[in-house]
């Protein structure tokens, strides 16, 4: 099964010479850049294995060797003969990139470590290659998310690995952990408030230098390959000095206020591999994405408790996503996109009402204080615990990343989007012609949602206030893009005495005239930015395997995941599994008749 070539930006990101931070970076991904633990090669017997290596200038491919070493069973060790080709990226940081292509003829089906030898120190990527007897595309796989490992909770990930290795899951071909592998570099994010209580930083923080290597060590114990992609908890940024304290063992430069202590996304790339990549499996192309692609400034936090944890993609990754989906569609392949955040949520600061049924979270008093601090810090009512996609009030909705992603999913007939972040198993299904995003127009710039009130009431109160002031243009911004029944309901509640108040749209034959005292809302000159599904599309959320377990007293036996079979990218079977200790419960989310 062919692998998709790695994006150039991702090869560079994993290169130690391209990053700058005070704390040392891990060296788990260095010369051998693909495949890796988090981006394994899934291939059939006798296929061609593609590898990407970064070699020091003056060291050629003929001076290194590749070998597969079986992780389990009797697979043994196999040296690989390969052909090498210098990639056209040139030399960067004293290194040159090469693609090595090796035949797997005669290599038995098994899970292998990949070893790059001949360097001063050999490098080994555990579980980097899985050779299958045959790939049909409808094998059983597992989707999970949000292990959020930290030094107060390694049990959750260890327990999940043990569960996946037992006989009940022997049939599972591979696993995808869809973001938030690590927590945030703080000993349980709620304990960040200890700094405010005059605790020493050394008593609070271990930073990512504990979390990433520990997660790598635990995941390497799996008996099957795992695909990893970053979430918001994986990508937080801290400066060497910040308001609450100073990390004393940081070597600061001449201008410490600009000295980055660490960037979680760089740790991810140097520990697990590329931040986004794609691979073909049977008749389906899977795309593993990075939806926390905010600039460093926007990922900066109060001792790593951030106010921006929603999704975002830069133009380059959106272009890559669209090109991969277009190629898959043209090639007759189905497509499945794996992304931590849901692009349907939080468009331009307005919650769309899809995430109000969250199960309650049990926070201690410290946790409550942290959330209260975040809300105070942001001074915005729409900063809620359920952030999905970041608002950007300087971006026109027609060009907003969330809308562009949804548009790409629709036009290329993506069958399924699988997401983490929300920590529950559930599915939304859209048929052809359904709205993926009933968006307000680009004139909408006011966040109206207040999560402390009943759903919808803030819109009604805001609409009533604007109408009483005669602010018709702002009132239009609330009504614009809403379905007619929703629009009429808002008008009826906001203006109970308005009688036959009408909304004129481009499809209406009525002229925008008004009787005395009867407002007319003219939307005929507005652009409809709604995105419609062009084929059936499933949005699948997966439960967490460790999120929000912040203390030794917490029950660590509560977690969930989704077992799935997909054929040509279409979900034919989705089973939501919930574990309570040794007991399990499951619900069929999708079963094709």
N, C-alpha and C positions, 0 to 999 in steps of 0.2 A: 504494500500500500504506500503510495508516494507521500512524502512529507512536504509541507509547504516551506519554502525558504524563509529564513528569519528576516524580519524587517531590519534594515541597516541600523536604525536608531536603537533597536534593542540590543544588537551586538555591541554597539558603542557604550550603551548604558552599563553593561556588565563588565566593562573594561575598567580596571582599577585606576588607570591613568586619566580617566575622564571625570573623576569626581574629586571634590575638595571638601573635607570636613575634619574637625579636630580629633574626634575619636577614631580609633582604628576600625577599618572595615573588615569583615570576614573575607577569607580567601577560599571559600568552598567552590565558587565558580571563578576560575581565573583563566588559564590557558585553554581548557576544554570548556567551550561555551555552549555547545549543543551536541547531543541531547544531555539533559540534566535530570536531577531528581524531580524537579517541578515541571519540566517540559520533556517528558520521555518520548522516545521513538517507539511507536506501536506498529509493528511490521509483521508480514507473513514470512514463513520459511522460504528461503531462496530469494528473498527480495534484496534490494540494494539499500544499505544503511548510509544515510547522509549525516556527516558530522561537521561542525564548525569549530576550528581551533584558532587561537591567537598566539603566534610564535614571535619570540624576540627577533629583532633584525639580525641577520647573520645566521639564524637557525632555520634550516629548510625542512620540509615535510619528510625528506628521506632520512632525517636524523631522529625521527620519533616513530613509535609503534603504537598500534591499537590492539586491545585485547578485550574479549568478553569473558567475565567470570560469573558463573552461575551463583545466584544468591541462595537457592534452596534446591534440594533434590540432587540429581546426578548429572546436571548439565555440564559440569567441568569447566575448563578454561580453554578458550579458543583464540589464537592469534588471528588477526584480520589483515588481509592484503588489501591495499586501497590505492586508488588514483587520486591525485591532489590537483587542485586548481586554485590559483590565487584569485581571491575576490577583488572586484574593481574598486574597493574602498581605499586602496593605497596603504601607506604606512601611517599609523597614528600612535603617538606615545612610544615610539620605538618598537612597535609590533606590527606584524602583517597578518591579515586574516586569510585563512585557507578553508576551502571545502574539501573534505575527504570523503570519498565514495567507496564503500567496501561491500563486496558480495557476501551474502549470508548463506550461500550454497553449502549444504552439509551441516549447518548449525541447527541443533535440535531446538524444539519449542521449549522456552523457559523464560524466566525473569533473570536479567543479567545486570551486573555492574559493568560500566565501561571504563577501562583504564587507558590513560595516555601516558606512555613511558618514553624514556630517552631524555627527559628533562633533568635538571638538577634534582628536582623532587618529583616523583610520579604523582599524577592526579587521578583520582577515582571518583566517578559519579555513581552513587548507589541507585539501583533500580531504574537505571536510565534507558534500558532497552528491554522491551518485551517482545519476544518472537512467538507468534501464534501459528498453529497448524493451518488455520483458515480463519479469515475474517469475513463474516456475512453482513455485518452492520446492525444486526438486531440482537446482539449479545446483551446480557444483563449488565447494567452499569449502576453506579451509586453516585448521586449528587448530594453534597452536604455543604455546610458553610459555618463560618464563625466559631472556630475553636478558641480564638482569643487567648492563646497560651501566655501566661506570665508566671513570675516566680512564686505566686501564691496558688497557682493552679496549673500543674502539668498533668494531673490525674485524668482530666477530661480527654485530652488527646491520646494518652496512653490507653485509656479504656476503649476509645473508639478503634484504635489500631488493633487491639486484642479482639474486638468484636468482628472486625473485617477479616481477621486471620482465622476465625474459627470455621468449623465445617459447614455451618449454616450459610456461609457466604462464599463457599468455594467456587460457585458458578459465576461470581462477579468478575468481569474482565478487567475493568479499571474503575478508578474513583476520581471524581473532580471535587476539590475543596474550593468553593467559589468565594474566596476573599476572607479577610480577617483571620489569617493564620495565627498571627501574634496579637497581643493586646495593644500596647502603646508605649512600651519602655518604662512604665511605672508599675510598681508592685500593686496591682489591682488599681484600675484608674481612679476609683473613688478615694484611695488613700493619698491622692495628690493633695488633698486638703490638709494633710498633716503638716505641710509646710506652713500653712497659715496658723497652725497651732504650735509653731516654733520647734517642730521636729527637725532633726538634722537631715540634710539631703541624702546622706549615706544610709539613713534608716528607711528611706522611702524608695529610692530608685536604683534599678540595675540597668536601665536603658535597654536598647535593643541588643546590646552585646551579650545578654543572657538569653533573651527570647528566641532570636533567630537560630543560633547554634543548637539550642535545646529542641526546638521544633524539628530541625533537620535530623537530629539524632533519633528522635522518636519516629518520625515518618519513614526513616530508612529501615525500620523494622517491619514494614508492611511486606506481605507476600504477593502484592500486586502493584502495578504502577499507579501513580497519583498525579493528577494535573493540578497545578496551583496557580492562582492569580491573585493580585493584591486587592485588598479592601481599604477602607479609610483607616482602620486601626493599624494597618501595616505601613502606612506612609506618612506618619507624623514627623514633624521637623522641630528641632530645638536649637537655639543659639547657645554658644558657650557661656554667655552671661544673660540673665534675664531677671525680671523684677523680684522674684521670690527668693532667689539665692544664686549660688555660683558653684558649678562643679569644679572642685579644687584640683582634680588631676587632669584637667584639660590644659593643653599647651596653647595659650592664646597668642595671636599675632599682634601686630602693631595697632590694629583697630578692632578690639574684641567685640564691639557691638555688632560688627558685620561677620563675625566668625561663626560659621555653622558648626554646631557640635555634632549633629548627625541628621541624616535624612533617611527615613525608613524605607523609601522606595529604592534607594541605593543598596541598603542592606538586603532587601528582597532580591534584587538582581544578582548580587554577589553571593547569595546563599542558595537560591532556588532556580535562577535562570531568567529568561526573558520575561518582561512585563506584559507583553501580549504576543500571541503567536496563533497559528492555525494548523490543523492537520486533517487529513481525509481518513475516514473510517467507514468501510463498506461504501454505501452510496450516499454518504453524508459528509459535509465539511463542518467541522467544529471550530469555532473561533473563541479563543480565550482572551479576554480583554482586560484592560486596566481602566476602571471607571473612577479612579481617584487621581486624575491627571491634572490636579490644580497646581498652580505655581507654588513655589516654596513658601512664599509669604502667606498664602491662603491656607497652607497646611500647618502653619505655626500655631502652637498652643500655649496655654497657661500651664507651665510645667507638664506639657503634653496632654492637657485636657483642652481640646480644641472646640471652637464654635462652628467650624465648617466641617461637617462630616458627610455631606451629601455628595452625589456623583457629579462628575465632569469629565469631558474628553476634549483634548486639543484637536485642532484642524487636521494635523498629520495622521492621527490615529483614526479619525472619522473617515478620512480619505482611504486609508488602508482597509478599514472595515467595509466600506462601500465597494472597493475594487475586488476584495476577496469574495463578497457576496455576489457581485455581478459575474465574476468568473465561475463561481459554483453554479449559479442559475443557468448560465450559458452552456455549462458542461453537463447539465442534466442531473446535478447533485442536489440533494436536500441540504438544508443549512440549519444549524443550531448555534445560537450565540450564548456564551456563558459570561455573565457580567454581575458584579457584586451589587450594583445599584439599579434601581428601576427608573428608566428615563421617563415614564409616564407621570411621575410624582414631582410636585414642587415647581412646576413651570412658572418662571418669573415671579416667584415668591407666593403664588396662590396655590394652596393645597387643593387638590382636585377631588378630595373626599374618598379616596380609595383606601386610606390607611387609618380609619378611625376605629376599626374593630380590633385593635391590638389587644392581646392578652395583657393583664397587668404585670408589671415588673416589681419584684420585691427589692427595694433599696433600703439600706440602713440609713441612719440619720446623716452620716457623712455623705452618702450618695445623694441624698436629698439636698444637702448643702451645695454640693458641686453643681447639680442641675439648676438650683436657684441662682448660683453665681453666674452660670452661663447665660441665663435669661437676662440677668441684670447687665452683664457685660455687653451683650448684643443690643439691648434696648430695642428689641423688635419682637412683636408678639408672635410672629410666624417662625421663630426659632423654637422648634418643638423636638421632642425626642425622636420623632419619626422622620427626620430629614431624609428625603430620597434623592432629589436632584437639586443642585445649587441654583439659586436665582441669580441672574445678572441683569441689573436694571439698565445697563448700558448697551445691551444687545437686543436688537430687534428680534421679535419672536420668529419671524420668517427665516432667520439665520441662526436661531438658537441651537446649541449642540443637541439638546434633548429632542427637539423637533426633527433635526436632520438625521439623527439616529433612527427614530421611529419611521421616518419617511424611507430610509434605506431598508429597514426591516420589511416594510410593506411592499415596496416595489420589486424587491428581489424574492418575494414569496418565502420568507423565513418561516419555518414551521413551529419553532419553539425557542423561547428565551428563558434561560434558567438562571435564577438570581438568589443571592443570600440577603444579608443585611437586616431583614425583618424578623428572622428567627421563628418561623412557623411554616408548616407544610400546607400549601394551598395553590389552586390553579385558577387563572382567569382565561376563558376561551373566547376568542373573537371570530366571528364568521366574516365572510367576504362582505365588504360594505360597512362594517361596524366602525365606529369612531375609536381610534387608538388615542387620539388627543383632541378633545373638543376645546380648542384653544381660544382665549380672548385675543383681540387684535393687538397689533404692536403699540397701540396707544395705552394699553393697560400697564400701569406702572405702580399700582397701589396694592399692597398686601392687605387682605381683608380678613384672613382667617385667624381666629383666636381659639386656641385649643382648650380654653377654660370655659367655653360656653357650648351650648348645644349646636350641633352641626347646622349651618345655614343661617342662624340668627345674626351673626356679625354682618353678613351680606345684606340682610333685610334692614338692619339698623343703619348701616352705611348708606344704603340706597335711599331710605327715608330722609336721612339727614341732608343728603345732597339735593334731593328734590325740593325739600323745604327751602333750601338756599337758592334754588333756581340754577344749580350747577348741572345743566343738562349734559354737557360733554363728559363730565366725570361719571354721571349716571349711566351714560351710554357705554362707558368702558366696563361697567359691571355687567350689563346685559349682553354685550357683544359676544357672539360665539356660543351662547348658551342654547341648548335645545328649546324649542318653542314652549313645551310644557313647563320646563323649569323657569323660563323667562316669565310666563304668565303667572306662575305661582309666586314668584318674587314680587311682581307688580301688585298682585292681589293682597299680599301681606304687608307690603310697604305702603301701599296707597289703598286702604280699604274703602275709601270714599271716591275713588277715581272713576268708578263705573266702567265705561267702555274705553278706557285708555288703550291705545293701539300701538303695535310695533310695526313699522314699515321696513321691509327688507327688499333686496334686489329682486326677489321673486314675487313681490306683491305688486298688484295692479293699482292699488290705492295711491292717491296722491297724499303727500305729507301735509295734510291740513288738520286743523284742530278746532273743535268747538271751544267756546269760552270755558276755561277751567279744566279742559280735558287734555292732558299732555299726550303728545305724539312722539314716539322714539324712532327716529329715522336712522336705520342702519343700512340703507341702500347703497351708500358709497363705501362701505367697509369691505375689506378683503377677508375671505374665509380661510383661515389658516389650519383648519382641521385636517388631520391625517386619517385616512380610511384604510382599513385592511383590504388587501387585494386577494388574499387567500386565507384560509383558516390559520389562526395563529394562537399559540398557547403561551401565556406568561406563567411560569412555574416558580414559585418561591419555595425555598428549602429551609428546614429547621436548623437550629444551631447544634453544634456538638460540644459546646463549652462556654458560650458567652454568659457574662454576668454571674460568674461564680467567683466571688472576690475574697473569700475568707475560708479558713480551714473548717469553720463550722457549717459551711454551705453544703447542701445535698448535691453531690456530684453525679448522682445516678439518673439524672433527668436529661435526655437528649433525643435528637431525632434526625432523620435523613430521608431521602427519597430513593427507592429502587425504580429503575426505569428500563424499558425496552423501547427503542426507537427504530423505525424502519424508513429508510430514505429521509431521515430527519423528522418524521412524523411520530409523535408519541402514541404508541399503541397500548402501552401499559405503564402506569405510574402508581406506585404504592407508597403512601406516606407512612413511615415507621416511627413510632414513639417508644422509647425505652424508659422503663422505670426499674432500676436495678437489673435483676436478671429477667424480669418480665417485659414482654413486648406487646404492643398493640399496633394494629395497622389499619389503614383505610385506603380503599381503592379510589385514587383521584381521577384516573382515566383508565378505562378498560374498553378496548375496541371490540365490538361484537363480531 
